[in-house]
Amino acid sequence: MVARDKSIDKVLDRMKKSGFNEESAIKEIINLGILNYVSELYSDGEITVREAAEILQLSFRQTAELLEKEVGGNVRIEEEKRALDLARRLAERSY
């Protein structure tokens, strides 16, 4: 069992005032921690949306929407420029 510090007790007290019992409050805190960790992994480019979905046990679409809300995206400007350049070159070949 993990020793609880005062900040955890304060959060639990606040959550109990919002209608959570201790067990559901602890589960919610853990789920938020997991989401935060997965969001950081995705933001750092260490995992894909599909891998995040697997960890979070959500559909691809739900995960993509959640990560968009939490992180925004993990595509760097250089990658975006390369993708646009490639799309432009492919479009020019089509004509």
Number of C-alpha atoms within 10 A of each C-alpha: 3 4 5 8 8 8 9 13 11 11 14 20 15 13 18 14 10 10 10 15 13 13 9 14 19 16 11 14 15 12 13 12 12 14 18 15 12 22 25 17 15 19 18 12 14 12 16 15 21 15 15 22 20 13 13 16 11 14 14 16 12 14 21 19 14 17 23 13 11 14 14 13 15 19 11 9 9 9 11 11 11 11 12 12 12 12 11 11 11 11 10 9 7 6 5
